[in-house]
């Protein structure tokens, strides 16, 4: 996995932790979860593209 994909994966995992912590402390935010899902899709696309 190239460095840029590893960085994107690390950002995605970090974002999950941050969004989860925000949800636990402040309450759920649909926009944050939506943004995280979009980030996951972008990460999955990058991983898939780099494997071929």
C-alpha positions as CSV (number, residue, x, y, z in Angstrom):
1,X,0.0,0.0,0.0
2,X,1.5,3.3,-1.0
3,X,2.2,6.0,1.6
4,X,-0.8,8.2,0.5
5,X,-3.2,5.4,1.0
6,X,-1.8,4.5,4.4
7,X,-2.2,8.2,5.4
8,X,-5.8,8.2,4.1
9,X,-6.5,5.0,6.1
10,X,-5.0,6.5,9.2
11,X,-7.0,9.7,8.8
12,X,-10.2,7.6,8.4
13,X,-9.6,5.6,11.6
14,X,-8.7,8.8,13.5
15,X,-11.9,10.5,12.2
16,X,-13.9,7.5,13.4
17,X,-12.5,7.9,16.9
18,X,-13.1,11.6,16.9
19,X,-16.7,11.3,15.6
20,X,-17.4,8.6,18.1
21,X,-16.0,10.6,21.0
22,X,-18.1,13.6,19.8
23,X,-21.2,11.5,19.7
24,X,-20.6,10.2,23.2
25,X,-19.9,13.6,24.7
26,X,-22.1,16.0,22.7
27,X,-24.7,13.8,21.1
28,X,-25.2,12.5,17.7
29,X,-24.6,14.6,14.6
30,X,-25.8,13.2,11.3
31,X,-23.6,15.5,9.3
32,X,-20.5,14.2,11.0
33,X,-21.4,10.6,10.4
34,X,-22.3,11.4,6.8
35,X,-18.9,13.0,6.3
36,X,-17.2,10.0,7.9
37,X,-19.1,7.6,5.6
38,X,-18.0,9.7,2.6
39,X,-14.4,9.5,3.8
40,X,-14.7,5.7,4.2
41,X,-16.0,5.4,0.6
42,X,-13.1,7.5,-0.6
43,X,-10.6,5.4,1.3
44,X,-12.1,2.2,0.0
45,X,-11.9,3.5,-3.5
46,X,-8.2,4.5,-3.1
47,X,-7.4,1.1,-1.6
48,X,-9.2,-0.7,-4.4
49,X,-7.6,1.4,-7.1
50,X,-4.1,0.9,-5.7
51,X,-4.4,-2.9,-5.6
52,X,-4.9,-3.2,-9.4
